[in-house]
Amino acid sequence: MSELKVTSVQTKPEFDVMYYLQVCGESRIEQGLLEKLEAAWEDWRDRVSAYKLVPSSAKNDEGFLFLYLSEYVEGKVEEAWQESPANGMAFHNLAITLVMISAQSLIPELMENCTPLPRPMKDVLDFFEKEGLEWNAQIGSLNRQYAVYTPFPFRGGCELCMQSDTCPNSTLRVEN
């Protein structure tokens, strides 16, 4: 049985309003909303848990980046949804932006490439469980809405991704 080396890593997420607008599919934002989002960003950016996971069988310290936002952030997004659908969507997109910019701060290649989701090995699944997280193998997701699990350092793409058969952007998907 292999051992998993787990190292906590620091992310350096800086709010990028242009990236946020890209995530939203918008070209502008109201000043009042921007101020609320910036305040939430300041509150949330230290609520990113990030780890480098390296199996003992790895070559050249190649492993995986796993990061996720806390339940607190998910609760704040839910509160925004309760206020209004527009607020909910704005804060949902902010959480997506935070998790992606956090990942990009550690793996710059993710700014230009997709974030492949590899199938987690048993040691990684055990680590998820220790963190209080549940992996749903049928759909390839955790019980956290805002999370990234991807090769670290960057390598591959669709050929490593467990969703390549269903992803609309997959270069491997066969059209019928």
Order of alpha helices (4+ residues) and beta strands (2+ residues): beta-alpha-alpha-beta-beta-alpha-alpha-alpha-beta-beta-beta
